[in-house]
Amino acid sequence: MKKKLGAVVSILALCVVIAAQEPVVDIDKRVHPNLAAAQQHIVEANRYITTAQKDNRYDMKDHAEKARQLLMQADQELKAAAEAANAAGKKK
């Protein structure tokens, strides 16, 4: 019983952490318009996946959640790319 309760608590905690992390558009579109547009598409894709999860009562065998995690990762990589380009531009 304690193991089941612990597993449920762990899953709920993971869901809260994942829900708190949403992709955002935080790249200046005046400096990096293409990267900012790509981030916007990631945010939109995340919203569509979230809606699909709700419509399917979250019964997607964690594939949708995995896709959302990968979108978050892509969002972070785009931000890193913009920061790297900014840093390289300052060195010139």
FENMOLIN-V214828 format. One record per residue. RES is the residue in one small letter. PHI is phi as a letter, one per 40 degrees, with the letter a starting at -180 (NA if undefined). NEAR is the number of other ideal C-beta (glycine too) atoms within 8 Angstrom. Layout:
{{RES/PHI/NEAR} {RES/PHI/NEAR}}
//
This chain:
{{m/NA/4} {k/c/5} {k/c/6} {k/c/7} {l/c/8} {g/c/8} {a/c/8} {v/c/8} {v/c/8} {s/c/8} {i/c/8} {l/c/8} {a/c/8} {l/c/8} {c/c/8} {v/c/8} {v/c/8} {i/c/10} {a/c/7} {a/c/6} {q/b/6} {e/b/8} {p/c/10} {v/b/7} {v/c/7} {d/b/5} {i/b/12} {d/c/7} {k/c/8} {r/c/4} {v/c/8} {h/b/10} {p/c/8} {n/c/6} {l/c/11} {a/c/12} {a/c/9} {a/c/9} {q/c/16} {q/c/9} {h/c/8} {i/c/13} {v/c/13} {e/c/8} {a/c/9} {n/c/13} {r/c/8} {y/c/8} {i/c/12} {t/d/9} {t/c/8} {a/c/10} {q/c/11} {k/c/8} {d/c/6} {n/b/9} {r/f/5} {y/g/7} {d/c/5} {m/b/10} {k/f/4} {d/g/6} {h/c/7} {a/c/12} {e/c/10} {k/c/8} {a/c/9} {r/c/12} {q/c/9} {l/c/8} {l/c/13} {m/c/12} {q/c/8} {a/c/10} {d/c/13} {q/c/8} {e/c/8} {l/c/13} {k/c/11} {a/c/8} {a/c/9} {a/c/13} {e/c/8} {a/c/8} {a/c/9} {n/c/9} {a/c/8} {a/c/8} {g/c/7} {k/c/6} {k/c/5} {k/c/4}}
//
